[in-house]
């Protein structure tokens, strides 16, 4: 039954990794290459992730510079950025594309902070769902006679402790991201 706890913890860690990936894609008024992680470009008839087609650098605090490995793909990259949900117009000089991250208004910061809260809540729900399925497994094991009631209570306590730990981690990451957004 120890494997159950390890598996439960592993699944909760994956939820945290997913949260961090989601938070990395939320624009905070600062240039960050992970903003472009979700952008795919049509390249020779196949959707290709932008970060596999170009070098993405941050030459200044508010500027992302995209240097494609194949200069002929510049217009397709520009088109993909325009069609994305970034809302940042690309500047194409024929060699590289620059994205100037605009300063956020107070209202836009609040909207983004709210979005961070929604992403964090989704992560907490995922962690609670993992807890519920782990506790269901423990109850089934007790009913089948594989473990005693005392062991069941102990496993449920351990699972709840894991849940509390990872929900706290979600809150910590969300608070850090909100602070980053509001302190621009």
ABEGO torsion letter per residue (X at the ends): XAAAAAAAAAAAAAAAAAAAAAAAABBAGBBBAAAAAABBBBBGGBBBBAAAABBBBBABAABBBBBBABAAAAAAAAAAAAABAAGBBBBBAGABBBBBBBBBBAAAAAAAAAAAAAAAAAAAAAAAAAAAAAAAAAAAAAAAGABBAAAAAAAAAAAAAAAAAAAAAAAAAAAAAAAAAAAX
